[in-house]
Amino acid sequence: MLKDVWGIQEPRGYQVTAIFYMAFLKTRLMYLIRKTGEGKSLVLLGTSTILRGVTVCLVPLLGLGSSHASNSISEPHCVESYHVDEYRDQDFEALSERMTHFSRNEESSVILYISPQNMQLSSKWYRLLNALAIS
């Protein structure tokens, strides 16, 4: 799957182990502490591709979230990706509508990159994600 969807010929051992834990042992939270460029993003991509559904990734930097979102789209394999900090007003409404009507029966993955600022209790994104999580 990593080769077919993301073009990775030889993933690192920690990537395979982390994807296994997240996708098959249902680990709900994992901290990956690795240097820049060591492939942490592939763990997220691989896990979300296998599990399908919605994956939320907290990113500390605005530019990093934008870069990850644009590199995490695989239309042939039904993987959508959004940096939600960039979605305001009508764009927020459109993405909110998309997420509200998302169904696991779609056999697709949606990756939402979000900053800590948009996970505060007063944030509209926090309220939307919370509503989706309990529905």
Residue, then its C-alpha position, 0 to 999 in steps of 0.5 A: m500500500l505504501k508503494d502503490v499509494w504514496g510511492i515509498q519503496e522501502p519504508r523505515g522499520y519504525q514507520v511500519t511498526a507505527i502504522f501497524y500499531m495505529a491501524f491494526l492494534k487500534t492505538r488511538l494516540m501516538y507520539l512520534i519524535r523523530k528529526t525533520g525529514e525522517g518520515k513521520s508523515l508517512v505514518l499518518l498517511g499509511t494509517s489513514t489510507i488503511l483505516r479510511g474515515v477521518t484523521v485529525c493531525l495537530v500541526p504547530l506551524l501554519g506553513l507546515g500544515s499547508s505543505h502537508a495538506s497539499n502533499s497528502i492528496s491521492e485522488p486515485h486512492c480516495v484520500e482527501s486532505y485539508h489544512v482547516d486553518e485556511y478555511r474561513d467563512q464560505d470555505f468553512e461552511a463548504l468543508s463543514e458540510r462535507m464533513t457533516h455528510f461524510s460516510r465511512n461507506e464512501e471508502s475514502s480517507v479525509i485528513l484534517y491538519i489543524s493548528p492548536q489555536n483551532m482546537q481551543l474550546s471556543s473554536k468553530w473547528y473544535r465544535l465541529l470536530n466534537a459534534l462529529a466525534i459524538s455523532 
